[in-house]
Structures are given as C-alpha cells and as structure tokens.
Amino acid sequence: MTDSIAPPIEAKQAPASILCVDDEPNILSSLRRLFRAKGFQVHIAEGGKAGLALLEKESVDLVISDMRMPEMDGAHFLEQVRARWPDTVRLLLTGYSEISSIIDAINRGEIYRYITKPWDDHDIVLIVRQALERKALEAEKKRLEALTLEQNQQLKALNASLESRVEARTAELQVANERLKSSFITSIKVFSTLIEMRGGNLAGHSRRVADLARKIALRLQLDSKQVQEVFVAGLLHEIGKIGFADDLLKTPVAMMKPEQLDVYRKHTVHAEQLLLPLVDLRPVSDIICAQFERYDGTGFPDQLTGEAIPLAARILTLSSDFDNMQIGTLTQRQLTAEEAKVIIVHGAGKRYDPAVVGAFVDVLDGGRATKEPKEEQFTEFAVPANELRVGMTLARDLITPSGLLMLSTDHVLDARLIQRILDFQKSGGLRLTVYIRGERKD
C-alpha cells in the first residue's frame, strides 16, 4: 500500500462585497438577485443614511448608489463615502437626465462610472467586475510600492551594516598583516643570528649593516618596499657562511689564500640558493648575490658594471664593508670608523657607487634626512630590567652584551618574558637596560 500525498489546500478568496443604495425596494431586490447570482456578497440599504450606517459596520468593496433619493441624494452620499472610505469603489445609478446632477456626483463623489436606468444586466455586471479589478490592481500597486519601500530600507540598512562589517574586517586584516610583518622581520633577525652564534667578532654585524643600509636607502629616497628589502638583505647577507669552517670565519679577507677566497666569495651564491624556496625573499636574494659586484665591473660573480648592479646591492656592499673593516673581518686589523670611512670614500667610482658613497657620508655626518617617515612617531625611554611591567612595548631590539638578539622591536612584554629577562640578567651578573616605547608625539 502506497501513501498518497494530498494536494495542498489553497486558501479560498472571499467574494467581493457590494452595497446597493436606493430608495426603491424593487430596484434593490433586482440588484441583489443579479449580483448574488454572479457570486458577489450583496448588502442593500434604503437611502444614504442607512448606507452610511451599514458601511460603519461592514467592509464593502464597491458601492452602487441611486442619484435621486430623499433626505440625501446620491452625490452627497458618495461624497461621504469618498471622504470616509476612500478605497471603496463608487458607482452612480441614475435615470435622471440632467447632466449637471451627474457632473455634481462625479465631482463630489469622484465616482468610477455612472450607469443609466434601465440598465443592461450584462453591462452592469461587466462594469462592476472591471471596477473591482481596477481596485485590486491599485491595491496591489500600493502593496508593491510599500514592499519596495520596505525592502529599500532593509537594503539600505544591510548596506550600512555591510560597510561597517567590511571596515571592521579590514581593520582586523590590517592588524593581522602588521603582526605578520612584525613576525616576519623577527624571524629574519633570528636567522641572522645563526652565523653570529659561531662566536668571534661577528655578533651584531648583520644588524649594524642592515641599519646602515636602511639609512642610506632612505637618504637616496628609495620607496618603502625597497628600503625594506635593503634592510632584510642586510640582516641575511652572510647567511651563506653558515657552512664555513671556523678557521675560514676567523681569517680576514685580506689574508685569505686563493682557495679560501674562492670559497668565501661563493657564500653569496649559497645564500641565494638557501633563499630560493622563499618567493617573497626573491628580491632580497638577488641583492645578496650581487653584493660582491664592483662598480668598475671587476666584481663577482657576473662582473656587472655601474648601474647594471642593483642599487640595493651597491648599498649593501658599502654598508657591509664599512662594518667589516671595523670588526677586522675584511682588513688585517680593526679600523676605526673614520679610517673605514676614508677607504670607502677613496673607493668611489671603483668598488663603490659614488652616489651611494655620498649618501653614506651624509648619514655619518648627521643623517638629518635619513629619518624614516612614519605615520606614528613615539618617544622611548630607558628602563632597568627590574622595573619592567607587563604591557610595556619594546622601542628597540633587546640585544645581549655579546650582541645576540633576545627580543625584537615592538614586542609586548608579559610576565613570562619579564621573568626570563630577569633570570638572564641574574645568571650573567648583568644590569640590562631595556628601551620602552612611550607616548605618541602629536
């Protein structure tokens, strides 16, 4: 036995209601009989006052009123209907030949049509149906207009809500992006310390090179993306040395044997290979690979000349040499900053780009134009480690006395980190000073 699904029951529409008003009972009887046979709900009233009283009690779709009635004629009655029940359709039934009375009824009652006596049953039914159809169309038009207005309001509210949600989501993404960028730079700084952990005089070298390279890039008015790439290249420029033997790391370049020098020069190519899988660091790897090129075309590996060498690589070359001369990894002895500066200035046009040398000299002589433009500028103040508080933000990298990175700039301190700083200070018998971000400058 299979289950049968009953068809949905459609709601039956109530028949249209008609009020017939006349002072002659036989006419009312005729109209009631005619329209009931056509499926209408029919009300009758003998006179205008009776019609108004009935309208106060019953909902009527259409009124058919005689013109000539005692006490209240059809024009007056239909005028009252128009004023009190404007949605009710009004028809005038008249045998009166005076056109002025019909015009008066039209003007005062705003009737839909007038019908003359005697009427034709077919015609009067057709007129009534047309009038009710028009009423239905007008009602539907009003309903659709109201629905459109409501939906427009809802759409407007939805658009406003969407805009606020998009703005909120955009703000969230901006915060997340800033955190990601901060984490990226922190990771790069950590990578740069790997080679420095081998000991010797390398500690802090990459960060110093990166800082100087960034200042020179700013002095040369490079855009923010290029400045960032120069800075990251400075942090990672010696990552290719990760596989060097200890004796090679400790040998100044000026004292290397030919076979050692050949291995040493290739660390830039090794760095490029190490960074190759990181698509976002592709421009950085190109900079690092070209750091041994010379402005006069006698460099390594491609003997590029002048501006054929990436500008960022020309900046990195000078910045790295300047620090290497001072820590003794390039020259036989450690030079002073002034001695290293003199050598670099004399190398302009040969090893170094003269324009980069000029920017370098400006940085060393004051660097007034090297300040990085920021939307927000903050003060900073030194805080002893034992006075650190939860929620403080680092204004500078926290570097150990040996030159290794502990925490990066913009790190927000929590209780665990503060305790670790204090433990490190205690274990090494140190007195650490931490630079904390202060209030925003107006």
N, C-alpha and C positions, 0 to 999 in steps of 0.2 A: 504494500500500500504506500503510495507516494503522497507526500504532503503537498497540498495546493496552496499557493500564495494568493491571498485575496488582493484584488486591485485596490490601490489607495482610494480612500473616500474623499472626494472633492467637496469643499465647503460650498453649500448652495447659496447663491446670491439672493438676498431678499428682493421681492418685486418692488419696482418703483411705486411710490405713493403719490396720488393725485388728489387735490382738493378742488371740488367743483362748487362754485358760489353763484347762486341765482335766487331770485325771489319767487320763481315759478316751480312748484314741486314736480310737475310733469317733465320739465326740462332736466331737472336734477336726476329724475328716475331714468330718463333716456341716456344721459351721460354715464350714470353709474352702471347701467346694464351694458352699455357699449364697451366701456374700458375694463370692466371686470371680465368680460368675455375675452379680452385680449391679454389677460394676465396681470393687470395692474391692481394695486390696492387703492380703493376709491373711498374718499371721505366727501360728505356733502354738507353744505351749510346754507340756510335760507337767509341770506343777507350778509353784508360786510361785517357787522359786529359779531355775528355768530362765527364767521370765518376767522376773524382775528382771535376770538376766544379758543377756537379749535387749534389754531397754529401755536398758541401758547402751551398746549398740552401734547401735541403730536408733531413729529418730524415729517415734513412734507417736501417732496422734490419739485413739484410743479403745481401751480395754481391756475385754474381756468375760471375767470370771473365774468359775469354779465356786466354790461355797461350801465343800463338803466335799472336801478334798484332804489327803493325808498330809503330814507334816512341817510344812506351812504352809497354814493354811486361807485361804479367800478374804478374810475380814475382815482378817487380818494382812497378806496380800499387798496388798490395796487400800490399806491404811493406809500401807504403804511407798511405793506408787505416788503417793499423795496428797502425802506428805512430800517425795519426790524429784523428781516430775514433776507438779506441781500443775495444769498446763494440760491434762493428758491426761484425757479423759472416762472415767469409771469406771462399768461396769455389772456387776451381780451376777446370775449364773445359778445358780439353786438349785431343787432338788426337795425340799429339807428343809423339813418342815412347821413346825418350831419358830420361832415368831415372834421369840423372844428372840435367836436367831442372826442373823436378818435385821436386827433393830434394831441389834445389835452391829456388823454390817458397815456399816450406814448411818452410825452414829455415828463409827466409827473410820476408815472409808474415804471418808466423805462421797460416797457413790455417787449417780449421777444417777437411775438406775432399777434395780429388780430384776426379773428375768424368771424365771418358773417353768418347770420341766421337766414334761412335754414342752412345747416352745414351738410356736407357730404361725409358720411361715416369714414370712408376710406381716407379722405383728405385730412380730416381732423386727427385720426389715429396716426397718420404719417407725420403730421406737423408735431404732434406730441412726442413721437419717438425721436424725431430729429432734434427737438429741443432738449430732450433728456440726453441724447448722445453728445450734444454740444456741452451740456452741463458736465457730463462725465469727462469730456476732453479737457475742459477748463480746470476741473478738479485735479485731473492727472497732471496737467501742466503746472499747477500750483504745487502739487506734491513733488514733482521732479525738480522744480526750482528750489523748494525748501530743502530737498535732499542734496541738490548740488551745492547750496549754500553751506549746509552742514558738513558735507564732505570736503568742501574747500577749507572750512575752518579746521577740520581734522587734519587735512593735508598740511595746512599752514603750521599747525601745532606740531605735526610729525616732522616737518622740515626743520622747525626750530629745535626740536629735540635731537634730530639727526645732526644738525650743525654743532650743537653743544657736545654731543657724544663724539663726533669726529674731532672737535677741538680737544676734548679730554683725552681721546685715544692718541691724537697727535702729540700732545704733551707727554703722555706716558712713553710713547716711542722715542721722543727726543731725550727723555731722561734715560731710557734703556740704552739709546745709542751713545750717550755721553758716558754711561757706565762701561759700555763695551769698549769704547775708545780708550778710556782710562785703564781698563783691564789689559787691553792690547799693549799699550805703552809700558805698563808694569811688567807684562810678560817679556817684552823686548829687553827691558832693563835687567831682568833676571837672567835672560840668555847672555847678555853682555858680560855678566859677572862670572860666567863659567870659565872663561880663559883666565880671568883675573885671579881666580881661586888657586891658580897654579903657583901663586906667591910672587916674590920678587918685587919689582917696581912697577908692575902693571896695574895695581889696584887704583881704580878711579880714572884710569886713562880714557876709556871709552866714553864715560860721561863727560869728561872735560872736553874731549874732541867734539862730542855731539853738541854741547852748549856753545862752544866757539863757532862751530859750523852754522848753527841756527842764527847766531848773532850776525855773522857775515851775510847769510842769506837774507835776513831782514834788512840789513844795510843796503843790499843790492836790490831791494824791493821785489823779491820773489813773492809769488802768491802763497796763500796759506798751505795749499796742498804741497807745493814744492818745498816750503820750509819744513813741513812735517816729514817729508821724505828724506831731506838732508839730515834732520835730527836722528831719525831712525837708522839711517845709513851710518851715522857716526857711532851710534850705540853698537851696531853689529859689524863694523868694518873689519874687525880682527877675528871674527868667529871662525874663519878658515884656518886659524892657527890651532884649533882645538886638538889636532893630531900631532902637533910639533913635539919633538923630543925636548927634554928640559934644557940640554946644552944649547940647542938652537934658540930657544926662547931667551936664554941669558946672554947670547952673543950679539953685540951691537952690529947693525947692518954694515957699518964701515969696516968691521973687522971680519966679516964672513968670507969663507973660502968660496971659490966659484961654484962648487956643488951645493954648498949651503945656500948661497944666494939664489941659485936656481930653484931650490925647494921653497925658499922664503917667498919669492915673487909669485909663486903659484897659489899662495893662500887666498888670493883674491878670486881666482878661478874656482877653488874649492868652496869658498863662501857662496859664490853664485850657484854652484851645484847643490849645496845644502839648502838654499832658499828657493830652489826651483819649484818644489811642490806647492809653495805658498803663493798663489796667484796675486794676492793683494800686495805682496812684497816684491813683485817682479821689477818695478822701477827702482826699488832700493837695491836689489841685487845687481842691476845694471850700473848703478853708481859705484857700488863696492868693487865691481870687476874692473872699472876704469880708473881706480884711484892711483895706479902706478903709471898711467899715461903722463907724458911730459908735454908742456905747451909747445916746445920746439919740435915735437914729433919723434923724439928718441926714446919714448917710453915703452911700456909693456902692458898688454900683450899685442896690441894692434898698431902701435906706432901712430896713433891719431895725432893730428896737429891742430892747435888753436881751438877755434870754436867747434870743431868736429868732436872734441871731447865734451861730454855733458857738463853743463855749468855746475851742477851739483857735485860732480866728481872732482872738478877743479877746486871747488870749495873744500871738499873732504880731504883732498891731497894736502893742501896747505895747513888745514886745521890739525891733521894727524901728525905731519912733520913738526909743527911747532911744539906740540906736546912731547913727541918722541925725543926731540933734541934735549928737552929739559929733564927727561927721566933716564936718558942715556941709552935708549934702545936704537937710536939712529946714528949717533956720533960716539966717538971713543970715550968721551967724558960727558957728564951732565952740564949743560949750558944754562946760563941764566936766561930769563925771559927776554932781556934786552939783546943778548948775544944771538939768541934764536931769531929774534925779530930782524936783526941786521942781515943774517944769512938769507932769510926769506925775501927781504927787500932786494938784495943783490941777485936773487934768482928770478926776479920778474922778467918775463919775456923768454926765459929759458925753461926752467922747470915749472914756473907758476904763471898764471894768467895775470897780467898787470892790473886789470880791473879788480880782480879778487884780492890782489895784494893791497891795492888802495883801500878797499873796504875793510880789510884786516887791520891796516894801520889806523883807520878811523875808529874801529872798535877798541883797539888797545889804547888810543889816545883819549878816550872818553865815552864813545859809543852812545852819544846822545840820541842818535837816530835809530838805534838798534832795539829800542823797546818794542816788544811785540804788542800790536794793538789788540785790545780785548774789550769786550762789551762790559765786563765787570773787572774792576781793579780792587784788590784787597790789601789791607795792611798786614804786616806779620810782626810777631814778637817772639822773643826767645823765652822758653820755659824750661826750667830744670826738670829732669825726668821725674823726680819725686813730687812735682807739683802738677803733673798731668792729670786731666779729668776726662771722664767719659763724654764723648760727643765732640771733643776737640778735633779739628781738621788740620792735617799737615800742610804747611805752606811750602815746604821743601822736602826733597828726599831725605830720609833718615839714613845717614851713612856711618858705618863703624869707623873707629880710628884707623883701621887697616885699609879703609877705602871700599869696603863691600856694602852693598845695598841691603838695608834691613826692611824699610817700608818706603813706598813711593809717595810722591806728592798727591794731595787730595785724599789720602787715606783718612777715614774717620775712626778715631780711637774708641775701642770698647775696653771693658775691664780686663779681658784676657790679654789683649795686646799690651796694655799698660803694664800688667804684671810681668810679661815676658821682657819688656824693655828694662824694667827694674831688676829682674833676675840677671839679665845680661850685664847691666851696669855693676851689679854686686859681684858677679863671678869674675869680672875683669878688673875690679878695683878702679872703675872709671867714674867720671862725672859727665854724663851725657846732657847735651843741651838740644832741645827739640824746637824747631821753628813752627809756630802755630798761626793759622790764618785768623786775622782779626776782622773788624767790622768793615763793611763795604764803604769805599770812598764815594762821595757824591760827585 
